[in-house]
């Protein structure tokens, strides 16, 4: 039987063609309204060709080559649960809003699909593409840049999106569609961020600098302890422990229970204090402007004074900040879980593991050669890392041998400046050993 003779094809062929013709049935206003009717609190549209999408466009089109318009939307979170010192309450609200984002995205896709329009809704957070090659990020969509391009806010110095009305108490979603509409949204003309530096004061690991800089590895190691990187370190602690007593010396009972809770009920953020204390946004700013001292007393200080473990990489800027500024907190050195698997991966993440305070006064250029043996013979690569006091440029490098990192050498300083080298040297993983 030929495909065209199959009963279903014969019966629906004409209707299927008609459904395909309906892909232009919604205009821009109707598409925005659809997102709101499905439960979004605000929405905007961005065309796939927008320059602000340059870093992720190729990968989006590799997955979904028919994408023409991206529907960006936000869901508002309740402020008081996120602000409270009990992080179990805050995480409950994060989970609720995250599930709502995914539900709304699915509703939008369902309505569009019923009209013969192709659409997909990548997750707000998880699941991600965990088997992805090191050349690509594990997420399908980076929501923040799309939300900015859609006119739904700008990034504050704490690297969270601040909506002009709802402040940073929002979570973000994106739907990719094949629709080609006539008008699109654009970034708003001002940044709602007040630059009040309350996020700087509240962060227990000093990830946000007073000058607006951001220490990615500090934030990842602590706040995301019970996500991917931290859970990898926890599993390795189990594997390395000689017995139950040795495991309990490494990981106390409260930490084990907390990890179990994240595994059973969804991963929990350890702080997210930067979001909790932020007073920006039309719906949020009023009480702060009326009484700033009250905001400090009721919101900021309870988080600063909260007794809790703070997870850091030994020798990092985060360890220095946590020990110096937060006497009520218990500093616990761990591995960040970051692993350099390829030269390209090391190149991409070198700026993110750079420790600016460790490089203070340093003016040096590090040059490395990499030799890799394989089925096709040896491959040689080299790269240069320029580092001037508290700054670093992108680099293409990895190290050739442990001898280059011997204590007392110039490279010993580099281990403190780039935490990844230190972590890689300690790592027991085969992938890391292969790089050495």
N, C-alpha and C positions, 0 to 999 in steps of 0.2 A: 504494500500500500504506500502510495506517495503521501507526503505530509499534507498536501493540499486536499487529499481525499479523505483524510481523517474526519470523523463526524464532528468533533468539537471545533476543528478548524473551519469546516464548512459552515457550521451553524453560527459561529461568532466572528468570523473573519471581518465582515463589514462593520460590526459593532466595535471590534478591537481597533479598526482604523479610525472610527469616529472618536473613540476614547483618546487616541493619540492626538487627534486634532484639537482636543480641549485643553492642551497644555498651555495655551495662552489665555485661558478663561479668567484668570485673576489679574487685576492690576495691582500697583504698589499699595494703594490704600487698603484694598481688600486683603492683601497678604499680611499687612501689619495688623489689621483688625482680627484676622484669623488667629494670630498669635495671642492677642489679648483675650479673645473669646475662649481660647483653650486654657487660659489661666495665667499667662505672663502678666507681670506688672508694668512692663515697658518693652518696646521692641523697635528694631530698626533694620534696614536692608542695606547690604553691601554687594557690589558687583565683584565677580571673581578676578577681574583685571585690575582692581584697586592696588596702587603701589604699596600700600600698607600691608598687603597680604603677600608681598614678594617672598619672604622667607619660607612660607608654607604652601604657596600655590602649586608648585610642581608636585608635591606629595599628595595634596588634595585631589588634583586631577589624575594622578596615577591611580588612586583608589576609585574615584568617581568622575570619569572624564566628561560627563554630561553637565557638571555643575556650572551654573551661570549666576545664581543669586544665593546669597547666604542670609538667612533670617537669624539675627542676633536678638536674644531676649534675656531679661533678668527676672528673678523672683526675689522679692523682699524677704528678709529675715527679721524676726522679732529681736529688738535690740537688747532688752534686759537679760534674756538667757545668755547671750553671747558675752555680755559685760561681767557677769557674775564670776566670783572666784571659783566656785565648784565647776570644774571643766567638764564633768559628766553632763551637767545641764546645758552647757554651751555646745557640746558635741551632739547632744540630742537634737538641737536646733539645726546644726550643720547637716546632720543626716536627714532630717525632715525636709529641709529646703532642697537638698541634693536630690532626694527621691522625687520631689515635686518637679524639679527641672527636667529630669528624665521622662517623667510621665507627660508633661506638657509637650516636650519634643515629640514623643510618640504619638500624641493626639494630633499634632500638626501634620505629621507624616501620614497618619491614617486618613485624615480629611483630604489631603492632596492626592494620595494614592487612589482614593475613591473617585477622584475626578480625572484619573489618568495621567497624573503628574508625578514624575519620579522625585523622590526626596528621601533623605536619611537623617537621623539624629544621633551623631556620636555622643558618647556619654559625657556627663558633666565632669566626672572624675574617672572612676573605674567602672567597668573593665577597660584596660588598655592593651596594646599590642606587645605583650611581654617577650615574645620571641623575635622582636624586631632586630634587624642588624644594628650594630653600633653606630652606623652612619646616620640613623634616623632617630627621632624622638619616639618614645613609646605611645604618645597620645596621637589620635587621628587628627584632632583639631586643637589649636591653641586659641582658646576662647577670648582671652583678654585683648589682643590686638584687634580682633574682629569687633568686639564690643565698643572699643574706642572709635573705630572707623564708622560704626553705626550710629554714632552720636549719643551714646548712652553713658558717657562719662570719660574721665581721664584717670591715668594711674597716679596715685599719691606717692610720696617718697617712700612709703612702706611697700610699694609694688603691688598694692591691691587696687582694683578699680573703684573709683568713687563716683557714684551716680549723683547728678546735681540735686536730686530731690531726696533720694533714700540714703545717701551717703555710701559708706563702704559695706553696709549691711545688706548685701545682695550676693546671690550666686548666679552664675552665667551659663547660658545654653546657646547652642547653634544648630540650625537645621540647614542642610545643603539641598538646593532644589535646582531643577532644570528650567525653571521659569526665567524669562528675560523680561523684566519690567521696565517701565519708561522712566521712573525716577528713583533715586537712591538717597540715602541719608549720608551725612558727613559729620566729622568730629565737631563737638561743640567748641566755641571760641575761647573758653576759659577753663582753667583747671580748678575744680572745687576744693582741692587740697589747701588747707590753711597754713601748712608748714609750721604748725604749732609745736612740733617735735615731741608730742606726747608719746608717739609710737617709739621714738628713740629712747625716751625715759623708761618705757614699760618693758621693752624687749629684754629678756633675761640673758641673752647671749650677745647683745650688742650688734645684731645683724644689720641694723639700720644706723648709718653714720649721721652725725649732725650736719655734715655737708651734703647729705642726700645719697651717699654711696650705699652699696648693699653687699653684704657678705653672704653669698648664696650658701656656702658650705656650713656656716654657722646655723642658719635657719633650717637647712635640711637635716642636719644632725640632731637637733633638739626637737623642733616642732613636729617633724615627721618621723620621730623615733619608731613609731608603731606602723609605719608604712613600709615601702619596699626596702630602702637601704638599711634602716634599723632592724627590720625583721631578719634580713640576711645576717647581720652581725649577731643577733640573738640565736639563730640556728647554729652559727659557728661556735658560739659559746657552749651550746649543748654538746656539739660534736667534740669540742676540745676538752670538756670537763672529764676528769678521771672517774668520778662517781657522783652520787647525789649531793654529798657534802661539798665537794669541789664546785659543783654547779651553783649551790646556794651561796658560796663565797663570791661567785662572779655575779649572780643575778639574785637579788633578794626576793622574798615571797610576794611582796607588794608589786614588784616589777613583773614577776611571772603572772600574777593575777591580772594585771593591767594588759599584758600582751594577750592573755586568754580572752579577755573582754573584747579587745579589738578584733581578734580572730572570729569570735562568735557573733558579734553585734555590729561590726563595721569599724574600720580603723579610726582611732581618735587622735586629734591634734593635741600636742602637749601644752601649747600655749595659745597661739593666735591672739596674743595680747595687743598686737598692733591694730587689729580690727576692733577689739573690745573698747579701746580708749579713744578711737578716732571720733571727733565731734563734727566732722564736715557733713554737709548736706542740708538742704532746706528744712527737712522734717526733723533733723537731729540737732542742729546747731543752737536752737533757742535757749535751752537750759544752760548750756555751756557759756554763752554770752552773758546770761543773767548772773551767773555765779560760778566763776572759774574755780574758786577754791573748793566749792562743794563737789565739783566734778573730780578734782584731784583727790579729795578725801573719800568719796564714795565709789569711784571707779578705778582710778589709777593706783592709789596706794595699796588697796587690798591685794592687787595682783603683784605689785612689787614686793610686798611683805609675805606673800604666801609661801609657806614651807613646802618644798617640793624638790625632787631631783632635777638637775639641769645637765643635759647630755652634751658633751664637748669632745673634740679630738684633742688629745694631749699636746700641749705646746701651741695651741691655736689662739687667735685673738679672742675667741669666745671664752676660752678658759680664763684668760686674764680678766675680762669684763665680769664674768660671773663671780669669780672669787673676790674681786675688788669691790663690786657694787651691791651684791645681794647676799648679805650675811645670813639670812634665814634659809637660803637654798643650799642644797647639798650638790656639790659639783662631782659629776661622775664621768671620767674619761672613757670613751668607747671608740670603736671604729665607725666612720661615717657610712660604711657599706659601699662607697664609690670604688669602682674598679676600672683601671685603664686597660681595656681589652685590645685596642688598636691604636696605631699612631694617630689616625684621624680622630678617634674618640678623645684621645689625650689633647689633641689640638683644640677641639671644640670646647672642652671643659676647663682648659688651663686657667682662663680668667675667672672662672667660678670658684676655684679652690684656692686662688691667690689670697694671701693673708697680708693686708696692707700694713698693719702695725708691726708685723715681723720684719718688714722690708724697710722700715724707717731708716733713712740715712744710707741705704744701699744704692749704689750706682754701678751696675755690672751688666755684662752680656754673657750669657751661658750658651755655649754651642755644643750640640750633641750629635753623635752619629749612631745610627741604628742599623744593625745587621741581623737579618732574619733568614734562616735556612729553611728550605722547604723542598717539595717535590720538583720544583722548577729551578732549583739552585738558590744561591744566596741573593738576597735583595738588600740594597743599601739605601738608606734615607738619612737625611740630616736636617737640622733646623736650628734656629737661633731664638733665644728668649731675651729680649731687652727688658730690664727692670730698673726703673728709676724711682727713687724714694716714694713708696706707697702707691706706685702705679705699675701696671704691667701691660704689655701689648700682646696681641694674639701670637701664637707660636706654632711651629710645626716640629715636634720633637718627641723623643722618648729617650731613655737612658740605655746604654749598651751593657753595663755591668755594674754589680754592686760595688766594685772597687772605686768607681767614680763617686760614690756616696759615703766614703769612709769618714769617720768622725774626725773633726779638726780641719777638714779640707774646706775649700770654698763651697763645695756642693753640700756640706753639712748645713751651711746657712740656707742653701736653697731648699733643703728639706723642710725647714721651718716656714719658709715663704710660700712654698707650694705643698699643701698638706697631702696632695695625692701621691707625691713621691714617697713621703714617709709612710703613708698607708700601704702603698704597693710593696714597699720593702718588707713590711711586717706580714703582709697577706700570705696565707697558706694556699691560696687558690692556684690551680694549675695555669689558669689563663694569665694570671699576673706573673707567675714564675716564667712563663714563656716570653714575656716582655723583657725579662731581666737577663 
